[in-house]
Amino acid sequence: MDMKLAAVAAIGLATAELLASGTPVDYVNPFIGTTDNGHCFPAACVPFGLVQAGADTGNKGWGYCGGYRYEDGSIMGFSQTHISGTGCADLGDVRLQPFTGTGGTNDFRSAFRKETETAKPGYYAVTLDDFGVRAEVTAQHHAAIYRFTYAKGGRAKLLVDNQYGIGGNAAKQIIASDVRLDGRTGIAGTVHRRCWVERKYSFAIRFDKPFAEVSKLPPLSPDEKAPRHVFAFDLPPGGALTVKLALSAEGGVEAAWKNLAAEIPGWDFAGVRKKATDSWNAMLGRMAVDGDDAQKTSFYTSLYHLFIQPNCISDVGQKPFYSTFSLWDTFRAAQPLYTILLPEMMDGFVNSMLEQGRRTGYLPIWTLWGKENQAMIGTHSVPAIVDWFIKTGGKDSTAAVDWEAAYALVKDTLTNAHKGRRKERWDLLDKYGYYPFDMIKGEGVSRTLECSYDDWCAAQFAAALGKTEDAAFFSRRAGNWSNVIDRTIGFARGRDSKGCWREPFDPFRLGHGASTANDFTEGNAFQYTWHVMHDPEGFIAAMGGKEMFGKRLDSVFAQPERTEGSGFVLDVTGLIGQYAHGNEPCHHVAYFYQFADRPERTAEVVREVFDRFYLPKPDGLCGNDDCGQMSAWYVFSAIGFYPFNPCGGDYVLGAPQVPKASVMLPRDRVFTVIAKNLSKENKYVKSVTLNGKPLNGFILKHADVAAGGTLVFEMTSSAR
């Protein structure tokens, strides 16, 4: 066994012992977040795997970004790739659907009953009532194996659909394909498609018995550029067809066959499932948590969602290359949580971001399958890279990252125009110190604030490498946040090229996208004003000092829960007044109260968010999970601290929500958080000690966490 895998397995066993009953997998519910607008899915996968194989109940419309909604009563097939919890749709590669008879309708749907449906990490099963087929699937990194049991026997059929995809009109997504039979027991090919991103994938499928007949379905439309095959097999009643398949994102059909041979060489469905379960127990075992079953379910499901991505899209035997970096979301808490839980993987994550930058000419914004989709604003691979640089000891670290080359990419990305990059205009930012709303198409305030934060991170990087002039330049730009704060009203607000504030101004007015005449991205002034994580003290001073700042922050939570505006604003959910926990710009806001000497309000807001917006049921998430960011907020906040500034290694204390949690660290170290006397009433923090000594202030250092030790919160019912 690989040494890293052996270490992970040992951690998983230690966690199982601490849990006392069950293993981490026993507490994961993959159906959490699969309805409302969580956009999660119950497909079978392994940590960071390329394949997520499972049922689709729909593939069109914003509600089906994950391909599945819990409330639906029919399944249209099983596709092999999905994106977890995002607000945009893509993937859904290689649809399989077992059926009998004619298949009913053109989309081959079958009704199913919820009592027949099961999902666990690495496994999914359901009975398709219309066809009398029990479908089961488990997965490895690049491959999946299905077992279809046909109750009636006779001609058992299987649809293999390469025309299918998640997101919009699938037929119009296909650019070209080359799909061919492989004898009488297989089919393989390559499909070139464009939905959210343009990409190619290759697949290889093997059946455990030869097919008796194969036919190609007629095109549904003139746009159809990939085949739909129906295979027929002669089976006895209760007979099973086992199908295994593999994908390659970059290496072609030959690589797909090699991936299949390496990961699922035989037909041992139970053995593959056990291997998937073991990998999940090992990964989830990075943490052990005490609490009731509901708390454990929410906690371990959050970890599960965190570890679905980023996805390693390189083939077996190749250098790991990770993609699916939803960095506008995940830089806030998911990336810092990876640095604690997965330090041995961080070099691979960072080097993948750097390689992506070399491929496209600029560092990642939002990458999917090795392609840049530029879905959001800012360049938040920068804080992720710089955070790891700082946590590894800077330029003298032993990390397998070329930090000088990394810095060169950071500087170039944040200062030069790049072919194909749509949004950032550094010339305007340098001239005006903000993005004037009369010179860009929208989002000027949000873009100014997000870029200001990236510049601060770049300044820390430059200073640590001794690049004094660059550090001064980026430090000046890091202060641009102050140019869009209207101190007279206490809001971030748009300005034009003459320095005039936008009129009329409505702090409730939501906006999203460059096509709307608005200054914000998926939010409004109530939500985005607080986006100054790198200079809280300066921001509080600009808002009139701690007392006035506290009152203005209080007002956010006291407003009516209105969502009015322009553009696409369905992401603005999970409202407490105008605080929107369902979208990421608000995720640090509750912790701002610590800087205003109001820790009791941090405790109150965190408790309310837990009680209302993280529930162990399908509609238990208040917003898109966004590749684990919502889940990372939960994990951090549950153990009592949060990366308010997600670059540099300082955590702001909050109020823990579980009685005890332990983090399993390298070299047999453990960091344990204990919340003494925690209860529904005792939600406030009376005192905090670290390794038996009082912790002064409200800042916890990453180095203290990484070294192992014990953090103890004394909880109380008194707000003061």
C-alpha positions as a printed Julia matrix, in Angstrom:
720×3 Matrix{Float64}:
   0.0     0.0     0.0
   1.15    3.55   -0.81
   2.56    5.27    2.31
   0.11    8.19    2.03
  -2.84    5.82    1.66
  -1.62    3.78    4.62
  -1.44    6.92    6.74
  -4.96    7.92    5.67
  -6.28    4.45    6.52
  -4.69    4.62    9.96
  -6.33    8.0    10.58
  -9.7     6.53    9.54
  -9.36    3.68   12.05
  -8.44    6.11   14.82
 -11.5     8.2    14.05
 -13.79    5.16   14.08
 -12.52    4.35   17.57
 -13.23    7.89   18.75
 -16.75    7.77   17.32
 -17.4     4.75   19.56
 -20.25    3.53   17.34
 -20.22    3.26   13.58
 -17.83    4.69   11.03
 -17.9     8.13    9.39
 -19.63    6.72    6.29
 -22.55    5.59    8.47
 -23.36    9.22    9.26
 -23.27   10.59    5.69
 -26.59   11.27    3.97
 -25.91   12.04    0.26
 -29.53   13.17   -0.16
 -28.89   16.3     1.93
 -28.9    19.3    -0.37
 -30.53   17.47   -3.28
 -33.6    19.69   -3.37
 -34.52   23.32   -2.78
 -31.42   24.93   -4.34
 -28.6    22.89   -2.78
 -27.89   21.37   -6.22
 -26.14   18.33   -4.72
 -26.5    14.77   -6.03
 -26.49   11.22   -4.58
 -24.22    9.69   -7.24
 -21.53    7.15   -6.39
 -17.99    8.53   -6.29
 -14.74    8.42   -4.34
 -12.87   11.4    -2.87
 -11.71   13.82   -5.59
 -12.67   11.31   -8.3
 -13.26   12.08  -11.96
 -16.42    9.93  -12.02
 -19.66   10.58  -10.12
 -22.01    7.89  -11.41
 -25.67    8.03  -10.56
 -29.29    8.77  -11.35
 -30.57   11.85  -13.13
 -34.15   12.96  -12.62
 -33.8    15.99  -14.91
 -31.21   17.76  -17.01
 -32.65   21.13  -17.98
 -33.14   24.33  -16.01
 -31.35   25.94  -13.07
 -32.91   23.52  -10.6
 -31.1    20.61  -12.27
 -27.5    21.83  -12.15
 -26.73   18.61  -10.25
 -28.98   16.5   -12.49
 -31.13   15.28   -9.6
 -33.93   16.55   -7.37
 -35.1    14.5    -4.41
 -38.8    15.24   -4.86
 -38.93   13.82   -8.38
 -40.62   10.48   -8.96
 -38.91    9.3   -12.12
 -35.37    8.64  -13.36
 -34.25    9.26  -16.94
 -30.97    7.38  -16.65
 -27.58    7.2   -15.02
 -24.82    9.57  -16.14
 -21.2     9.34  -15.08
 -20.2    12.91  -14.23
 -21.81   15.65  -12.13
 -20.86   18.98  -10.53
 -21.62   19.26   -6.82
 -23.74   22.14   -5.62
 -23.06   24.77   -8.27
 -25.32   27.38   -9.84
 -24.34   26.45  -13.41
 -24.93   23.18  -15.24
 -22.66   20.9   -17.26
 -21.38   17.3   -17.54
 -23.81   14.36  -17.38
 -21.59   12.29  -19.65
 -22.53    8.82  -21.04
 -26.1     8.13  -19.99
 -26.99    4.5   -19.27
 -30.56    3.34  -18.81
 -31.56   -0.3   -18.35
 -35.05   -1.07  -19.64
 -37.39   -3.68  -21.06
 -39.91   -3.52  -23.87
 -39.73   -0.38  -25.98
 -38.51    1.88  -23.18
 -41.74    3.83  -23.05
 -40.88    7.39  -24.11
 -38.01    8.96  -26.0
 -36.35    9.98  -22.76
 -36.63    6.4   -21.38
 -37.91    7.55  -18.01
 -39.05    5.17  -15.33
 -41.0     5.81  -12.17
 -39.47    4.71   -8.88
 -40.48    4.56   -5.24
 -38.41    6.33   -2.62
 -38.38    3.29   -0.36
 -36.35    1.44   -3.02
 -33.69    4.16   -3.25
 -30.41    3.98   -1.3
 -27.39    6.26   -1.31
 -24.16    5.97    0.65
 -20.72    7.36   -0.1
 -19.51    5.32   -3.07
 -22.83    3.53   -3.69
 -26.28    4.23   -5.15
 -29.21    1.88   -5.82
 -32.83    2.17   -6.95
 -35.56    0.05   -8.52
 -36.96    1.25  -11.85
 -40.6     0.24  -11.48
 -41.64    0.68  -15.12
 -38.97   -1.75  -16.29
 -38.66   -4.09  -13.31
 -34.94   -3.42  -13.0
 -32.87   -3.06   -9.85
 -29.98   -0.71  -10.62
 -26.87   -0.47   -8.46
 -23.63    1.44   -9.01
 -20.34    1.91   -7.22
 -17.23    3.73   -8.38
 -13.52    4.24   -8.33
 -11.56    7.31   -9.38
 -11.92    7.07  -13.17
 -14.35    4.17  -13.38
 -17.74    2.84  -12.3
 -19.38   -0.54  -12.24
 -23.14   -1.13  -12.53
 -25.22   -4.17  -11.68
 -28.61   -4.23  -13.38
 -30.93   -7.04  -12.22
 -33.88   -7.66  -14.55
 -36.79   -9.24  -12.7
 -38.69  -10.55  -15.74
 -35.9   -12.0   -17.83
 -36.08  -12.33  -21.6
 -34.7    -9.49  -23.69
 -32.95   -7.18  -21.27
 -32.03   -3.87  -22.86
 -29.54   -1.11  -22.1
 -29.45    2.38  -23.57
 -25.98    3.89  -24.03
 -26.6     7.54  -24.87
 -23.76    9.85  -25.87
 -26.14   12.58  -27.01
 -27.25   13.27  -23.46
 -25.9    16.01  -21.19
 -26.9    18.17  -18.24
 -27.71   21.78  -19.01
 -29.9    23.18  -21.76
 -30.45   21.52  -25.12
 -28.13   18.51  -25.06
 -28.28   18.0   -28.83
 -26.92   21.49  -29.44
 -24.04   20.85  -27.01
 -22.4    18.19  -29.18
 -19.77   19.42  -31.61
 -18.54   16.04  -32.85
 -18.16   12.41  -31.77
 -16.43    9.19  -32.73
 -18.08    6.19  -31.04
 -17.46    2.58  -32.07
 -18.36   -0.92  -30.93
 -15.59   -3.01  -29.39
 -16.46   -6.56  -30.37
 -19.66   -7.93  -28.85
 -18.9    -6.92  -25.28
 -18.02   -3.25  -25.44
 -18.29    0.21  -26.87
 -15.91    3.17  -26.67
 -15.42    6.6   -28.12
 -14.71   10.3   -27.8
 -17.24   13.12  -27.62
 -16.51   16.81  -28.18
 -19.07   19.08  -26.56
 -19.68   22.56  -25.24
 -22.02   23.56  -22.45
 -20.49   25.65  -19.67
 -17.05   24.86  -21.07
 -15.85   23.31  -24.31
 -14.13   19.97  -23.72
 -13.62   16.42  -24.92
 -14.1    13.22  -22.98
 -13.35    9.63  -23.92
 -15.1     6.56  -22.52
 -14.73    2.79  -22.59
 -17.55    0.39  -21.64
 -17.36   -3.37  -21.12
 -20.3    -5.78  -20.58
 -19.88   -9.0   -18.61
 -21.62  -10.97  -21.39
 -21.95  -10.52  -25.15
 -24.97   -8.65  -26.42
 -27.46  -10.51  -28.61
 -28.4    -7.48  -30.63
 -27.5    -3.81  -31.02
 -29.31   -0.97  -32.77
 -28.75    2.72  -33.22
 -31.72    4.94  -32.41
 -32.79    7.48  -35.02
 -31.83   11.1   -34.3
 -34.27   13.14  -32.26
 -33.32   16.28  -34.15
 -31.05   17.43  -37.0
 -28.66   18.74  -34.33
 -27.88   15.24  -33.05
 -24.15   14.58  -33.51
 -23.56   11.67  -31.16
 -25.12    8.19  -31.22
 -27.66    6.52  -28.97
 -27.26    2.75  -28.96
 -29.6     0.12  -27.55
 -28.02   -3.22  -26.6
 -30.12   -6.33  -25.99
 -29.08   -9.27  -23.81
 -30.78  -12.61  -23.21
 -31.18  -13.1   -19.47
 -33.18  -15.49  -17.27
 -35.7   -14.05  -14.79
 -33.74  -12.3   -12.05
 -30.64  -12.31  -14.21
 -28.05   -9.56  -13.87
 -26.06   -7.58  -16.4
 -22.86   -6.09  -15.04
 -21.43   -3.1   -16.88
 -18.17   -1.36  -16.13
 -16.9     1.8   -17.71
 -14.12    4.33  -17.41
 -13.51    7.88  -18.55
 -10.5     9.89  -19.61
 -10.6    13.67  -19.6
  -7.4    14.15  -21.56
  -5.87   10.89  -22.81
  -8.34    9.51  -25.32
  -9.97    6.1   -25.71
  -6.77    4.16  -25.09
  -6.33    5.96  -21.76
  -9.96    5.21  -20.84
  -9.37    1.47  -21.39
  -6.18    1.66  -19.31
  -8.01    3.46  -16.52
 -10.64    0.71  -16.52
  -8.07   -2.06  -16.44
  -6.18   -0.43  -13.59
  -9.16    0.37  -11.34
 -11.77   -2.32  -12.04
  -9.93   -5.23  -13.65
 -12.55   -7.85  -12.74
 -16.29   -8.09  -12.1
 -16.33   -8.02   -8.29
 -19.06   -5.45   -7.62
 -18.98   -6.0    -3.85
 -15.21   -5.67   -3.78
 -15.29   -2.37   -5.67
 -17.98   -1.07   -3.33
 -15.92   -2.03   -0.28
 -12.89   -0.28   -1.71
 -14.96    2.88   -2.27
 -16.38    2.71    1.26
 -12.91    2.25    2.73
 -11.59    5.27    0.83
 -14.44    7.4     2.16
 -14.01    6.2     5.74
 -10.32    7.01    5.53
 -10.9    10.51    4.16
 -13.84   11.38    6.42
 -11.81   10.0     9.3
  -9.66   13.13    9.2
 -12.09   14.4    11.82
 -13.97   12.82   14.73
 -16.96   14.61   16.21
 -19.16   14.05   19.25
 -22.82   15.0    19.35
 -26.2    13.5    18.62
 -26.92   11.6    15.42
 -28.35   14.67   13.67
 -25.19   16.66   14.4
 -22.96   13.82   13.22
 -25.02   13.46   10.06
 -24.75   17.16    9.22
 -21.06   17.22   10.09
 -19.93   14.17    8.12
 -22.16   15.01    5.17
 -20.49   18.42    5.08
 -17.08   16.76    5.0
 -18.35   14.42    2.29
 -19.44   17.34    0.12
 -16.1    19.05    0.75
 -14.13   16.02   -0.46
 -16.02   15.4    -3.72
 -13.85   18.01   -5.42
 -11.51   19.34   -6.72
 -11.47   16.48   -9.2
  -8.24   14.88  -10.37
  -8.75   14.7   -14.15
  -5.39   13.21  -15.1
  -5.22    9.54  -16.06
  -3.89    6.62  -14.03
  -0.11    6.82  -13.81
   0.03   10.51  -14.76
   1.03   13.42  -12.55
  -2.08   14.52  -10.62
  -3.86   17.47  -12.19
  -6.89   18.82  -10.34
  -9.74   20.86  -11.71
 -13.28   21.89  -10.62
 -11.99   24.82   -8.6
 -14.98   27.03   -7.81
 -12.6    29.58   -6.36
 -14.95   32.57   -5.99
 -16.72   30.36   -3.49
 -14.09   28.03   -2.07
 -11.27   30.5    -1.37
 -13.27   31.69    1.62
 -13.31   28.53    3.75
 -12.95   25.34    1.7
  -9.38   26.04    0.59
  -8.25   26.95    4.15
  -9.94   23.8     5.46
  -8.02   21.68    2.95
  -4.77   23.13    4.34
  -5.67   21.73    7.77
  -7.2    18.4     6.77
  -5.24   17.55    3.61
  -1.78   19.14    3.86
  -0.25   16.3     1.82
  -2.55   17.18   -1.12
  -2.1    20.93   -1.12
   1.03   20.97   -3.28
  -0.95   19.1    -5.92
  -3.85   21.55   -5.69
  -1.57   24.58   -5.94
   0.57   23.14   -8.74
  -2.63   22.37  -10.67
  -3.7    26.01  -10.36
  -0.29   27.09  -11.61
  -0.41   24.63  -14.51
  -3.87   25.91  -15.4
  -2.4    29.42  -15.4
   0.34   28.35  -17.79
  -2.24   26.77  -20.1
  -4.56   29.76  -20.29
  -2.1    32.6   -19.71
  -3.65   33.68  -16.4
  -4.36   32.06  -13.03
  -7.67   30.26  -12.48
 -10.95   31.99  -11.82
 -13.3    28.96  -12.07
 -12.0    25.8   -13.73
 -13.94   22.75  -14.89
 -12.3    19.72  -16.54
  -9.15   21.73  -17.17
 -11.02   24.56  -18.86
 -11.48   28.1   -17.6
 -15.1    29.26  -17.6
 -14.55   32.72  -16.02
 -17.87   32.29  -14.27
 -17.27   34.85  -11.51
 -15.15   37.87  -10.62
 -11.74   38.32   -9.02
  -8.86   35.85   -9.3
  -9.2    33.89   -6.1
  -6.64   31.28   -6.94
  -4.29   34.04   -5.72
  -5.36   33.86   -2.04
  -5.38   30.05   -2.23
  -1.81   29.98   -3.55
  -0.49   32.65   -1.19
  -2.19   31.09    1.82
  -0.39   27.81    1.19
   2.89   29.67    0.62
   2.57   31.34    4.01
   1.47   28.19    5.83
   4.39   26.17    4.46
   6.93   28.65    5.76
   7.31   30.93    2.77
  10.23   30.89    0.37
  12.29   28.6     2.64
   9.61   25.9     2.72
  10.1    22.39    1.44
   6.84   22.43   -0.5
   7.09   21.01   -4.01
   6.08   24.33   -5.54
   8.28   26.74   -7.48
   7.34   29.85   -5.53
   9.25   32.28   -7.74
   7.43   30.97  -10.8
   4.18   31.09   -8.85
   4.75   34.72   -7.95
   5.55   35.59  -11.56
   2.16   34.17  -12.58
   0.41   36.06   -9.78
   1.98   39.36  -10.81
   1.32   38.84  -14.51
  -2.29   37.78  -13.89
  -3.05   40.83  -11.74
  -1.32   43.46  -13.86
  -1.53   42.53  -17.55
  -4.34   42.09  -20.02
  -4.74   38.51  -21.24
  -6.25   37.19  -24.42
  -9.61   35.62  -23.74
 -10.04   37.03  -20.24
 -13.32   38.87  -20.2
 -13.7    40.95  -17.09
 -10.8    42.63  -15.33
  -9.56   45.96  -16.72
  -6.42   46.71  -14.75
  -5.95   50.0   -16.62
  -9.21   51.34  -15.19
  -8.4    50.08  -11.72
  -4.97   51.7   -11.79
  -6.3    55.01  -13.15
  -9.34   55.46  -10.92
  -8.73   53.21   -7.94
 -12.11   51.54   -8.59
 -14.21   50.37  -11.51
 -16.34   53.32  -12.72
 -19.83   52.15  -13.53
 -19.98   54.3   -16.68
 -16.91   52.59  -18.16
 -17.73   48.91  -17.56
 -20.85   46.82  -18.07
 -21.63   46.15  -14.42
 -20.5    44.72  -11.07
 -18.08   47.61  -10.45
 -18.31   47.66   -6.66
 -18.05   43.89   -6.26
 -15.13   43.73   -8.69
 -13.32   46.55   -6.89
 -13.72   44.85   -3.52
 -12.78   41.36   -4.74
  -9.71   42.64   -6.62
  -8.65   44.7    -3.62
  -8.48   41.5    -1.58
  -6.48   39.63   -4.24
  -4.04   42.56   -4.37
  -3.53   42.38   -0.62
  -2.64   38.69   -0.97
  -0.22   39.5    -3.78
   1.39   42.16   -1.58
   2.06   39.6     1.15
   3.59   37.26   -1.42
   5.81   39.98   -2.89
   6.99   41.21    0.51
   7.89   37.69    1.65
   9.98   37.19   -1.51
  11.77   40.5    -1.03
  10.09   42.26   -3.96
   9.72   45.62   -2.26
   8.44   47.7    -5.15
   5.84   45.11   -6.11
   4.73   44.84   -2.48
   4.19   48.6    -2.33
   2.27   48.6    -5.62
  -0.09   45.81   -4.57
  -0.49   47.3    -1.1
  -1.7    50.55   -2.63
  -4.2    48.72   -4.78
  -5.29   46.66   -1.75
  -6.65   49.9    -0.3
  -9.01   50.47   -3.22
 -11.89   49.13   -1.15
 -12.07   52.51    0.55
 -12.85   54.22   -2.76
 -16.26   52.56   -3.02
 -17.36   53.07    0.6
 -19.69   56.05    0.95
 -18.94   57.03    4.54
 -21.93   59.36    4.71
 -24.38   56.46    4.5
 -22.2    53.51    5.5
 -22.59   51.48    2.3
 -20.47   50.32   -0.6
 -21.78   52.19   -3.59
 -21.05   52.62   -7.3
 -19.1    55.61   -8.62
 -18.65   56.93  -12.13
 -15.46   58.15  -13.79
 -16.03   61.67  -12.43
 -16.15   60.38   -8.87
 -19.91   60.83   -8.47
 -21.9    58.26   -6.51
 -24.58   56.3    -8.34
 -28.01   57.88   -8.16
 -30.6    56.77   -7.4
 -29.17   54.36   -4.84
 -31.16   51.49   -3.36
 -29.19   49.25   -0.97
 -31.78   46.48   -1.44
 -31.33   46.31   -5.2
 -29.73   43.01   -6.17
 -27.64   42.51   -9.24
 -25.71   39.86  -11.05
 -23.68   39.8   -14.21
 -22.22   42.36  -16.53
 -25.46   42.59  -18.48
 -27.28   44.37  -15.66
 -26.99   48.03  -14.77
 -25.99   47.27  -11.22
 -22.83   47.42   -9.17
 -22.93   44.05   -7.43
 -22.43   40.37   -8.16
 -25.09   38.05   -6.76
 -25.86   40.52   -4.02
 -26.62   44.06   -2.98
 -25.09   46.82   -0.86
 -26.28   45.25    2.4
 -24.41   42.06    1.57
 -21.27   43.33   -0.19
 -20.38   46.35    1.94
 -18.53   44.09    4.39
 -16.2    42.55    1.83
 -13.01   43.86    3.46
 -11.49   40.79    5.1
  -7.9    42.04    4.86
  -8.33   45.34    6.73
 -11.13   45.03    9.31
  -9.69   47.71   11.56
  -9.4    50.23    8.71
 -12.87   49.34    7.52
 -14.38   49.8    10.99
 -12.72   53.21   11.23
 -14.14   54.17    7.83
 -17.6    53.15    9.04
 -17.41   55.52   12.01
 -15.73   53.44   14.71
 -16.75   50.34   16.61
 -20.02   51.58   18.03
 -21.36   52.95   14.75
 -19.97   49.94   12.89
 -21.84   47.6    15.23
 -25.1    49.47   14.69
 -24.7    49.34   10.93
 -23.92   45.66   11.08
 -26.96   45.1    13.3
 -29.11   46.81   10.69
 -28.22   44.16    8.1
 -29.91   41.49   10.23
 -32.87   43.72   11.11
 -34.02   44.44    7.54
 -36.97   42.79    5.83
 -36.09   39.61    3.94
 -36.52   41.06    0.45
 -34.92   39.88   -2.78
 -35.53   42.48   -5.45
 -33.32   43.48   -8.31
 -32.04   42.8   -11.76
 -30.39   39.87  -13.43
 -30.16   36.39  -11.96
 -30.58   36.6    -8.18
 -31.83   33.11   -7.24
 -28.52   32.52   -5.44
 -29.39   35.12   -2.78
 -31.0    32.82   -0.23
 -30.78   31.86    3.43
 -31.81   35.32    4.59
 -31.66   36.72    8.1
 -32.8    40.21    7.29
 -30.45   41.11    4.44
 -27.7    38.74    5.58
 -27.71   36.0     2.89
 -26.06   32.84    4.12
 -26.97   30.96    0.96
 -24.39   32.94   -0.98
 -20.72   33.32   -0.23
 -20.05   37.09    0.13
 -21.79   36.99    3.53
 -19.94   34.0     4.97
 -17.47   35.97    7.09
 -19.9    38.67    8.19
 -20.99   37.15   11.52
 -17.35   37.07   12.6
 -17.0    40.83   12.04
 -18.73   41.31   15.41
 -15.57   40.06   17.15
 -13.67   43.07   15.79
 -16.4    45.34   17.19
 -16.13   43.81   20.68
 -19.5    42.09   20.22
 -18.66   38.36   20.43
 -22.13   37.55   21.72
 -23.6    38.55   18.36
 -21.22   36.2    16.55
 -22.49   33.4    18.79
 -26.12   34.33   18.19
 -25.84   34.54   14.42
 -23.86   31.31   14.14
 -26.44   29.46   16.24
 -29.32   30.83   14.16
 -27.6    29.8    10.93
 -27.06   26.29   12.28
 -30.64   25.97   13.49
 -32.23   27.23   10.28
 -29.93   26.56    7.36
 -28.06   23.29    7.99
 -30.56   20.53    8.6
 -30.07   16.78    7.99
 -32.72   16.41    5.3
 -32.89   16.8     1.5
 -33.93   20.46    1.66
 -31.65   21.16    4.62
 -29.25   23.5     2.82
 -30.32   27.09    2.28
 -28.28   27.62   -0.89
 -25.98   26.05   -3.47
 -23.27   24.07   -1.7
 -20.86   25.43   -4.33
 -18.24   22.68   -4.4
 -18.07   22.42   -0.62
 -17.94   26.07    0.47
 -21.26   25.98    2.33
 -20.1    22.76    3.94
 -16.7    24.2     4.88
 -18.43   27.1     6.66
 -20.38   24.53    8.65
 -17.31   22.5     9.64
 -15.27   25.51   10.72
 -18.13   27.14   12.59
 -19.06   23.86   14.28
 -15.62   23.66   15.87
 -15.57   27.29   16.95
 -13.33   29.26   14.58
 -13.37   30.58   11.02
 -10.85   31.9     8.43
 -12.24   35.45    8.41
  -9.25   36.46    6.29
  -8.71   33.24    4.32
  -5.1    33.99    3.45
  -2.34   33.85    6.05
  -3.4    31.48    8.78
  -5.31   33.54   11.35
  -8.69   32.2    12.46
 -11.3    34.28   14.26
 -12.99   32.58   17.19
 -16.72   32.03   17.14
 -18.85   29.73   19.26
 -18.61   25.95   18.79
 -21.78   24.02   17.98
 -20.64   20.48   18.82
 -19.39   19.29   22.23
 -16.13   17.86   20.93
 -14.26   17.52   17.67
 -10.8    16.21   16.86
  -8.67   16.82   13.79
  -6.25   14.02   12.87
  -2.99   15.62   11.77
   0.23   14.25   10.25
   2.79   12.54   12.48
   0.12   11.28   14.9
  -0.8    14.74   16.13
  -4.37   15.59   17.09
  -6.0    18.98   17.52
  -9.06   18.74   19.76
 -11.78   21.31   20.4
 -13.95   20.9    23.49
 -17.04   22.97   24.25
 -17.72   22.55   27.97
 -21.35   22.88   29.07
 -22.57   23.43   25.5
 -26.36   23.31   25.26
 -29.27   25.06   23.58
 -29.15   27.75   26.26
 -25.37   27.83   26.67
 -24.52   29.25   23.26
 -22.16   32.01   24.43
 -18.43   31.74   25.12
 -17.3    32.56   28.66
 -13.59   31.79   28.26
 -11.14   30.01   25.97
  -7.94   28.15   26.76
  -5.33   26.69   24.42
  -3.32   23.83   25.87
  -4.39   24.83   29.35
  -3.49   28.52   29.05
  -5.92   31.4    28.48
  -6.09   32.44   24.85
  -5.75   36.19   24.71
  -7.97   37.91   22.2
 -10.05   36.19   19.56
  -7.37   35.06   17.09
  -6.24   31.44   16.77
  -3.09   30.78   14.74
  -2.86   28.09   12.07
   0.49   27.04   13.51
  -1.21   26.24   16.82
  -3.78   24.08   15.06
  -1.19   22.3    12.91
   0.99   21.56   15.96
  -1.83   19.68   17.68
  -3.22   20.45   21.1
  -6.47   21.21   22.88
  -8.7    24.24   22.54
 -11.33   24.47   25.28
 -14.35   26.78   25.2
 -16.25   27.31   28.44
 -19.85   27.91   27.37
 -22.47   29.9    29.25
 -26.05   31.14   28.91
 -25.0    34.73   29.59
 -24.31   37.05   26.65
 -21.86   39.04   28.81
